[in-house]
Amino acid sequence: MTPLRSLLIAWQFLTAIPLHRAHDPKPEELSGSLVWFPVVGAALGGIVAGTAWVLTPWLARGVIDALLIGELVLLTRGLHQDGLAD
């Protein structure tokens, strides 16, 4: 499997943003994509940080925090927010 394919599988698994046609990866494809999980996480963190930076001059901190949580839920289909409920 190529590195680009592994990255796309990691992106598809961790986000709701489609970059290529969707398919269910085989277990070996998903395990091969694990190396890209930190890269995808950093990209998501960059998106959220960029949004915070843009909104900071105009909105109160509490409003920004709520919007950022909503953005993260939309970007990841709520992948990690279930931990809060636990």
C-alpha positions in Angstrom: 0.0 0.0 0.0 1.3 3.4 -0.9 1.9 6.1 1.8 -0.7 8.4 0.1 -3.3 5.7 0.3 -2.5 5.0 3.9 -2.9 8.7 4.7 -6.2 8.9 2.8 -7.5 5.8 4.8 -6.4 7.5 8.1 -8.2 10.7 7.0 -11.3 8.9 6.0 -11.4 6.9 9.3 -10.8 9.9 11.6 -12.7 12.7 9.9 -16.0 13.4 8.2 -14.3 15.3 5.4 -14.2 13.1 2.2 -11.0 13.4 0.2 -11.7 10.4 -2.1 -14.4 8.0 -2.8 -15.5 6.2 0.3 -14.8 2.5 0.8 -14.5 0.2 3.8 -10.8 -0.4 4.3 -9.6 -3.9 5.0 -8.2 -4.6 8.4 -4.6 -4.6 7.1 -5.2 -1.3 5.3 -6.5 0.3 8.5 -3.6 -1.0 10.6 -1.2 0.3 8.0 -2.7 3.8 8.2 -2.1 4.1 12.0 1.2 5.8 11.4 -0.7 8.7 9.9 -3.1 9.2 12.8 -0.9 11.8 14.5 -0.6 13.7 11.2 -4.4 13.8 10.8 -4.8 14.8 14.4 -2.3 17.7 13.9 -4.2 18.8 10.8 -7.5 18.8 12.7 -5.8 20.7 15.6 -4.5 23.2 13.1 -8.0 23.7 11.6 -9.5 24.3 15.1 -6.6 26.6 16.2 -7.0 28.6 13.0 -10.7 29.0 13.6 -10.0 30.2 17.2 -7.4 32.6 15.9 -9.8 34.1 13.4 -12.7 34.4 15.8 -10.8 35.7 18.9 -11.1 39.5 17.9 -14.8 39.3 17.5 -16.3 36.9 20.0 -16.2 36.2 23.7 -14.0 33.3 24.8 -17.0 31.2 26.0 -18.7 31.6 22.6 -15.6 30.7 20.8 -15.1 27.6 22.9 -18.6 26.4 22.2 -18.2 26.9 18.5 -14.8 25.1 18.5 -16.4 22.1 20.2 -19.1 22.1 17.6 -16.6 22.4 14.8 -14.6 19.4 16.1 -17.8 17.4 16.4 -18.6 18.2 12.8 -15.1 17.4 11.6 -14.8 14.1 13.4 -18.4 12.9 13.6 -18.0 13.2 17.4 -15.3 10.6 17.5 -13.9 11.6 20.9 -16.8 13.5 22.5 -18.2 10.2 23.7 -15.4 10.1 26.3 -17.0 13.1 27.9 -20.3 11.2 28.4 -18.4 8.2 29.9 
